[in-house]
Each structure stands twice: as C-alpha cells, then as structure tokens.
Amino acid sequence: METNKLLNKFQSGFRKHQYTTDQILRLADEAHQAMHTKQSTLAIMLDLEKAFDLVWHRGLLYTMEKLGLKGNILQFVADFLSNRTIQCIQPLSATEWYTTR
C-alpha cells in the first residue's frame, strides 16, 4: 500500500516515520494559520483501532493544550474520549455499539 501510494499522505497511524503527534502538530499549524487569516479550521480524526485504546487520554489532552489548542476543540476531544457510543453502519449491516472510555 505504501509503495503504490494507496494511503492518504496525511495518514500517520502504523506508518514508518509517521506519528499521531504529527497530526496534532499539523492541526495546530493549520489553526494558527487560519486565525491569522480570519478563517476557520475543521479537523476530524478518528482512530478506533486498538492503538486508540492505548492512548493516555489525559496526556493527549495535556499535549493538545500545551500546543495551544483551547476552548471548543479541546472540550470536543475531551467529550469524545469519554462515555461516547459509536457504531459503524454500512449499507446492509451494522456493528455492535461500542462505548468509548
């Protein structure tokens, strides 16, 4: 997949020399640029695999805050990381409901 360039260039998970923190830094940079041009930044990043379960949630929120992310985005991520239910729906089937912790 890597050789054939089938992955999005911004995908970081499970790739050599790519890290989840790369996305946080990219988001912080995009948000910073948007603030200076009086525009908005929207980012939706979901990682629902086992690696997500291993992320230290408080550490992630702390890092985001130290990078200058505050207010709604920080609260959105905090809310998302706690007591949420999700389900993957495809045209003819759906997974079980999953509760985030």
For each residue, the residues with C-beta under 8 A, 3 or more apart:
1: 4 6 7
2: 5 6 7 15 16
3:
4: 1
5: 2
6: 1 2
7: 1 2 11 15
8: 11
9:
10: 23 26
11: 7 8 15 18
12: 15 18 19 20 22 23
13: 18 20 47 49 51
14: 51
15: 2 7 11 12 18
16: 2
17:
18: 11 12 13 15 22
19: 12 22
20: 12 13 23 24 47 51 55
21: 24 25 63
22: 12 18 19 25 26
23: 10 12 20 26 27 45
24: 20 21 27 28 63 64 67 69
25: 21 22 28 29 67
26: 10 22 23 29 30
27: 23 24 30 31 41 43 45 69
28: 24 25 31 32 67 68 69
29: 25 26 32 33
30: 26 27 33 34 41 43
31: 27 28 34 35 41 68 69 73
32: 28 29 35 36 68
33: 29 30 36 37 41
34: 30 31 37 38 39 40 41
35: 31 32 38
36: 32 33
37: 33 34
38: 34 35
39: 34
40: 34
41: 27 30 31 33 34
42:
43: 27 30
44:
45: 23 27
46:
47: 13 20 51 52 55
48: 52 86 98
49: 13 52
50: 53 54
51: 13 14 20 47 54 55
52: 47 48 49 55
53: 50
54: 50 51
55: 20 47 51 52 59 60
56: 59 60
57: 60 61 81 82
58: 61 62
59: 55 56 62 63
60: 55 56 57 63 64 77 81
61: 57 58 64 65 74 77 78 81
62: 58 59 65 66
63: 21 24 59 60 66 67
64: 24 60 61 67 69 73 74 77
65: 61 62 68 69 70 74
66: 62 63
67: 24 25 28 63 64
68: 28 31 32 65
69: 24 27 28 31 64 65 73 74
70: 65 73 74
71: 74 75
72: 75 76
73: 31 64 69 70 76 77
74: 61 64 65 69 70 71 77 78
75: 71 72 78 79
76: 72 73 79 80
77: 60 61 64 73 74 80 81
78: 61 74 75 81 82
79: 75 76 82 84
80: 76 77 84 100
81: 57 60 61 77 78 84 100 101
82: 57 78 79 100 101
83: 99 100 101
84: 79 80 81 99 100
85: 97 98 99 100
86: 48 97 98 100
87: 94 95 96 97 98
88: 94 95
89: 93 94 95
90: 93 94
91:
92:
93: 89 90
94: 87 88 89 90
95: 87 88 89 98
96: 87
97: 85 86 87
98: 48 85 86 87 95
99: 83 84 85
100: 80 81 82 83 84 85 86
101: 81 82 83
